[in-house]
């Protein structure tokens, strides 16, 4: 028993300990302890005064009993007495007992503090150290208040011994960490910095720890430490492994001090002094060089100590982020470690690389390791390492590798540890959104997430996909189709039902044309999941059902049956019951118009920071526990789960088909609750007809066009014969078109319906239909205010030669528009010959006495009079050759402004009016179209070819028509659409 | 900064704990249970580092005893491993191969630990500097 037999004996203690060790049972141990406690108590209470040795022995026994897990309620006084002993061992046991057993509110504290004070003043270095250790170990506020002022003095006193300085520095550090306000800053702070120059390495090490902590609060006070730290570091780094003797650890000179110095330097920006900086860079290079040298020992301690310095050096290089050369070298070094057989090194390399990836200098270098990292994700046995690999993939992701990384992370998710699934889900969701080249890929990714790890898909994630689908009209049809397919899986996650329910409720109409996803099929698919879902999901589905009644009147009877069922109307859950009752009544009482207004598609969500990103940040932060509660506050939640509030004055959006059939009856758009930018509301909603359908039916466009038959009995000609003359005011009355008129016009090149204009006062919606060279346009003027507009007069003006090219007849509208009301204006349009500029629409009225006027471009462009022409490849090429005169061709090469999605492009070309010809162009990526522009005077044949280049994100558009200006004009119009 | 050090056996029995942050006893017990369970369930050939809440656990097994330090994220993991190793070397030096003593004195070691705290913090534990502290008996 070396430990026990060492020192000055205390045989009684040794006997007691070995008695305890020999106890066979817990009971025997307790019995022995109680006997000993009684013995000690009687000794302490006895009349005979105990000598120091006995006191020490009994206090030691008490300590031992305490450490065995028994309460000690006496002996404190004896311990305090030991503090004033002059014998080191007695004093030491006294301090030991106090550090372990005396709590700060003890009445003895005054006596203890007094003893400490004496020892601090004793000039005996061993006693001073004991006192300092005690202060540090207790570390209470009371101790701090008593001694915080003395310790700095001891620390910087010229005559303090090295070991005392070291202990004083650490003690001060401890007190500062416990209660920073107690440690007074002052003249000593400057002198602390000079401890970095101390001969004694222990003092330097302790001082660096202290300065690193203090300088975080007052960096300027300690700024001079930079050059001292650099020169110290430089001396250590360049020293031979034997130079520092005691401070060499497994052949590595002073690893602890080196790492601490490197940490201290990370509290500051790169040194301004060029000489200091040069010396530091030299140090960093030396460390990097040493990493390549063969190891001096095979022991793991050697490599650990050496690499500890290396990793800290790399941290500093990353912190400076200003030396491209060093950053790339660091990256290469870490790349070597990625394949190292030591798991610890692979872990640390992945971790460091993660920060390296965010530097612009090394991002590309990090990316070259993508395959190794993906491999780590797949093959590492250690979840911590896999987690680091996933983090690194997230950090190195950019547009160029997003698809690869996202698909790897998705694959990993299937087998990922439960603890990190939610984080991976968030990361995939963020990457998919951030780097989505086309939104159908985004939708696919999120739905895959739900399929693979539905339980870990938080509300933020699926809210976000709904926000994006709602705001991006080009993806709505695709989303509807995809969720519909996903829902067909026999077992699908409830989150999928939520997303599916919401999307079909909003955009189910976009896939209703396909008999496989006809409205009754959609409904029964959703309803088959209904009974298995939670209350929140069922509530959402009920909202979907009522939206179906509006979207698909044919499902009304079935849905009303469902709502009427006792299980809904008398549901125990009050929310479900209320929804069932209200929706049932709404569907039976309200007229189609009212339904269409109330159950209108949700308006686009305002752009905001991704709530998922916020969540990930929170997750990473310390308060991860409250993340879920916070999530509930997601602003979109009420839109989804709060039910369809009948009062919410959303904009009327019947599905395109329903809307076109009941064109007259459809109520004109009401003002949305909050004006959104450029009033994309109706635009989004209406346009998705052509934009989203192509993927479904063979010739959806035809079906769509056939529905465009004017619903009214009178033929277009009859309408044109309408005697109401266009009230053309003199052109001098018309102001110039508003600056954004061209942009607004562009939106309507490939679509016929939407919001033409919106500001705080007025919203102008458009619905139009064109056949051959005739067209009819409905303009809806909505008064968004509560005040009546007076002298309201919208007029159409033909600037320049347009009069001879295009005939537009308008009907007058009422000159008063009540607050919140809307008026409709019908325009009959005839294209006489080809034209280049659109007519202008001038709207003038008085609002609250102030005259308002507004000039827009009417969305009538030459392509509206396109008639699609189907033709075989042979015919196409023959005609293409016939139009080979240089002036007949117009070509434009331009950069893509929108994601390059083939389906969207197709939809746009169809919306533009031409037919799309398959199997004509040898390259299937290219689009070829043909059509004839119909005017009264002549017909213009038109051929077009669009060649997308996904790599360069460019398009080349070529148009050939028989008329030169038409070629150019069409080319310009179309080019702006991609 | 080291937040706490735990020593426990392969059977999950806690041998020593040292806390450098103030936490209620109940919380300490909960944390200890959680960490012991995490580390014991780790497979072979895993790394010595575990992300745990906002801290990082650095652990190593010596014979049947696990040493685990909880450090902050920016702390140097490899060097923390060496702090543990240095500590083990010290224990070894003072208690030798007397494993009976080792185990039985384990709880006593918290005393020792409280004395070596400044040494751990200063980073370069030096045997000579600590010698007087270790001659307890």
HADDOCK unambig.tbl for C-alpha pairs under 7 A between the chains (distance, minus, plus):
assign (segid A and resid 2 and name CA) (segid B and resid 95 and name CA) 6.46 0.50 0.50
assign (segid A and resid 3 and name CA) (segid B and resid 94 and name CA) 6.21 0.50 0.50
assign (segid A and resid 3 and name CA) (segid B and resid 95 and name CA) 6.03 0.50 0.50
assign (segid A and resid 3 and name CA) (segid B and resid 137 and name CA) 6.95 0.50 0.50
assign (segid A and resid 4 and name CA) (segid B and resid 137 and name CA) 5.53 0.50 0.50
assign (segid A and resid 5 and name CA) (segid B and resid 137 and name CA) 7.00 0.50 0.50
assign (segid A and resid 6 and name CA) (segid B and resid 135 and name CA) 6.86 0.50 0.50
assign (segid A and resid 6 and name CA) (segid B and resid 137 and name CA) 5.99 0.50 0.50
assign (segid A and resid 7 and name CA) (segid B and resid 135 and name CA) 5.80 0.50 0.50
assign (segid A and resid 7 and name CA) (segid B and resid 137 and name CA) 5.24 0.50 0.50
assign (segid A and resid 8 and name CA) (segid B and resid 137 and name CA) 6.30 0.50 0.50
assign (segid A and resid 9 and name CA) (segid B and resid 137 and name CA) 6.13 0.50 0.50
assign (segid A and resid 10 and name CA) (segid B and resid 137 and name CA) 6.67 0.50 0.50
assign (segid A and resid 64 and name CA) (segid B and resid 108 and name CA) 6.83 0.50 0.50
assign (segid A and resid 67 and name CA) (segid B and resid 107 and name CA) 5.92 0.50 0.50
assign (segid A and resid 67 and name CA) (segid B and resid 108 and name CA) 6.27 0.50 0.50
assign (segid A and resid 68 and name CA) (segid B and resid 107 and name CA) 6.80 0.50 0.50
assign (segid A and resid 137 and name CA) (segid B and resid 114 and name CA) 6.83 0.50 0.50
assign (segid A and resid 167 and name CA) (segid B and resid 118 and name CA) 6.98 0.50 0.50
assign (segid A and resid 170 and name CA) (segid B and resid 118 and name CA) 6.34 0.50 0.50
assign (segid A and resid 205 and name CA) (segid B and resid 122 and name CA) 5.95 0.50 0.50
assign (segid A and resid 206 and name CA) (segid B and resid 122 and name CA) 5.11 0.50 0.50
assign (segid A and resid 256 and name CA) (segid B and resid 123 and name CA) 5.46 0.50 0.50
assign (segid A and resid 256 and name CA) (segid B and resid 124 and name CA) 6.25 0.50 0.50
assign (segid A and resid 301 and name CA) (segid B and resid 82 and name CA) 6.72 0.50 0.50
assign (segid A and resid 304 and name CA) (segid B and resid 78 and name CA) 5.53 0.50 0.50
assign (segid A and resid 304 and name CA) (segid B and resid 79 and name CA) 6.90 0.50 0.50
assign (segid A and resid 305 and name CA) (segid B and resid 78 and name CA) 6.83 0.50 0.50
assign (segid A and resid 305 and name CA) (segid B and resid 79 and name CA) 6.19 0.50 0.50
assign (segid A and resid 308 and name CA) (segid B and resid 76 and name CA) 6.51 0.50 0.50
assign (segid A and resid 308 and name CA) (segid B and resid 78 and name CA) 5.23 0.50 0.50
assign (segid A and resid 308 and name CA) (segid B and resid 79 and name CA) 5.71 0.50 0.50
assign (segid A and resid 343 and name CA) (segid B and resid 46 and name CA) 6.37 0.50 0.50
assign (segid A and resid 343 and name CA) (segid B and resid 47 and name CA) 4.99 0.50 0.50
assign (segid A and resid 344 and name CA) (segid B and resid 47 and name CA) 4.76 0.50 0.50
assign (segid A and resid 344 and name CA) (segid B and resid 48 and name CA) 6.21 0.50 0.50
assign (segid A and resid 347 and name CA) (segid B and resid 47 and name CA) 6.96 0.50 0.50
assign (segid A and resid 381 and name CA) (segid B and resid 46 and name CA) 6.76 0.50 0.50
assign (segid A and resid 382 and name CA) (segid B and resid 46 and name CA) 4.98 0.50 0.50
assign (segid A and resid 382 and name CA) (segid B and resid 47 and name CA) 6.72 0.50 0.50
assign (segid A and resid 384 and name CA) (segid B and resid 50 and name CA) 5.93 0.50 0.50
assign (segid A and resid 384 and name CA) (segid B and resid 51 and name CA) 6.97 0.50 0.50
assign (segid A and resid 622 and name CA) (segid B and resid 54 and name CA) 6.07 0.50 0.50
